[in-house]
Amino acid sequence: MADVPNPIQLQKHLKGVDYPAGKSDLIETARDQGADDTVLDALRKIPDREYDGPNAVSKAVADAG
């Protein structure tokens, strides 16, 4: 199984995201919040679409992992 960040770790790096948010916004916010490569790689693997909230992002990360 791929190295997937846990939802708490993921959401810590997505604080302040203005939902709905696109994939590039999520990656940019996570990078600005000091996310490590595990979190950034997980976000790069999710489908490029709008996400309506943290749960949608967590689900996409889990499904992509």
Short mmCIF file of the C-alpha atoms (twelve columns), coordinates in Angstrom:
data_MODEL
# 
_entry.id   MODEL 
# 
loop_
_atom_site.group_PDB 
_atom_site.id 
_atom_site.type_symbol 
_atom_site.label_atom_id 
_atom_site.label_alt_id 
_atom_site.label_comp_id 
_atom_site.label_asym_id 
_atom_site.label_seq_id 
_atom_site.Cartn_x 
_atom_site.Cartn_y 
_atom_site.Cartn_z 
_atom_site.pdbx_PDB_model_num 
ATOM 1  C CA . MET A 1  0.000   0.000  0.000   1 
ATOM 2  C CA . ALA A 2  1.157   3.499  -0.793  1 
ATOM 3  C CA . ASP A 3  2.299   5.838  1.935   1 
ATOM 4  C CA . VAL A 4  -0.892  7.787  2.665   1 
ATOM 5  C CA . PRO A 5  -0.991  10.526 5.312   1 
ATOM 6  C CA . ASN A 6  -3.627  10.070 7.983   1 
ATOM 7  C CA . PRO A 7  -6.621  12.435 7.787   1 
ATOM 8  C CA . ILE A 8  -5.546  14.440 10.843  1 
ATOM 9  C CA . GLN A 9  -2.077  15.041 9.394   1 
ATOM 10 C CA . LEU A 10 -3.648  15.945 6.063   1 
ATOM 11 C CA . GLN A 11 -6.172  18.407 7.502   1 
ATOM 12 C CA . LYS A 12 -3.494  20.060 9.654   1 
ATOM 13 C CA . HIS A 13 -1.799  21.152 6.432   1 
ATOM 14 C CA . LEU A 14 -5.048  22.277 4.798   1 
ATOM 15 C CA . LYS A 15 -6.048  24.771 7.491   1 
ATOM 16 C CA . GLY A 16 -7.424  27.937 5.982   1 
ATOM 17 C CA . VAL A 17 -8.439  26.408 2.661   1 
ATOM 18 C CA . ASP A 18 -11.424 28.229 1.240   1 
ATOM 19 C CA . TYR A 19 -13.789 25.494 0.050   1 
ATOM 20 C CA . PRO A 20 -14.793 24.648 -2.567  1 
ATOM 21 C CA . ALA A 21 -11.160 24.341 -3.599  1 
ATOM 22 C CA . GLY A 22 -9.368  22.882 -6.584  1 
ATOM 23 C CA . LYS A 23 -6.497  20.425 -6.485  1 
ATOM 24 C CA . SER A 24 -3.874  23.111 -7.180  1 
ATOM 25 C CA . ASP A 25 -5.235  25.274 -4.337  1 
ATOM 26 C CA . LEU A 26 -4.986  22.328 -1.941  1 
ATOM 27 C CA . ILE A 27 -1.390  21.557 -2.957  1 
ATOM 28 C CA . GLU A 28 -0.392  25.222 -2.704  1 
ATOM 29 C CA . THR A 29 -1.968  25.621 0.744   1 
ATOM 30 C CA . ALA A 30 -0.386  22.410 2.029   1 
ATOM 31 C CA . ARG A 31 3.031   23.526 0.750   1 
ATOM 32 C CA . ASP A 32 2.614   26.930 2.411   1 
ATOM 33 C CA . GLN A 33 1.673   25.174 5.676   1 
ATOM 34 C CA . GLY A 34 4.908   23.166 5.610   1 
ATOM 35 C CA . ALA A 35 3.499   19.815 4.481   1 
ATOM 36 C CA . ASP A 36 6.011   17.036 3.919   1 
ATOM 37 C CA . ASP A 37 6.406   15.015 0.712   1 
ATOM 38 C CA . THR A 38 3.979   12.329 1.925   1 
ATOM 39 C CA . VAL A 39 1.147   14.862 2.140   1 
ATOM 40 C CA . LEU A 40 2.100   16.677 -1.066  1 
ATOM 41 C CA . ASP A 41 2.474   13.431 -3.052  1 
ATOM 42 C CA . ALA A 42 -0.914  12.239 -1.779  1 
ATOM 43 C CA . LEU A 43 -2.548  15.490 -2.917  1 
ATOM 44 C CA . ARG A 44 -0.851  15.254 -6.321  1 
ATOM 45 C CA . LYS A 45 -2.517  11.847 -6.861  1 
ATOM 46 C CA . ILE A 46 -6.111  12.983 -6.286  1 
ATOM 47 C CA . PRO A 47 -8.387  13.761 -9.254  1 
ATOM 48 C CA . ASP A 48 -8.159  17.321 -10.556 1 
ATOM 49 C CA . ARG A 49 -11.560 18.678 -9.562  1 
ATOM 50 C CA . GLU A 50 -13.258 20.938 -7.045  1 
ATOM 51 C CA . TYR A 51 -13.519 19.601 -3.478  1 
ATOM 52 C CA . ASP A 52 -16.360 20.858 -1.313  1 
ATOM 53 C CA . GLY A 53 -14.742 20.246 2.054   1 
ATOM 54 C CA . PRO A 54 -12.131 18.411 4.132   1 
ATOM 55 C CA . ASN A 55 -14.013 15.104 4.093   1 
ATOM 56 C CA . ALA A 56 -14.065 15.067 0.300   1 
ATOM 57 C CA . VAL A 57 -10.300 15.644 0.237   1 
ATOM 58 C CA . SER A 58 -9.651  12.896 2.803   1 
ATOM 59 C CA . LYS A 59 -11.794 10.455 0.833   1 
ATOM 60 C CA . ALA A 60 -10.041 11.308 -2.444  1 
ATOM 61 C CA . VAL A 61 -6.624  10.808 -0.820  1 
ATOM 62 C CA . ALA A 62 -7.690  7.455  0.642   1 
ATOM 63 C CA . ASP A 63 -9.144  6.311  -2.708  1 
ATOM 64 C CA . ALA A 64 -6.070  7.447  -4.652  1 
ATOM 65 C CA . GLY A 65 -3.669  5.784  -2.201  1 
# 
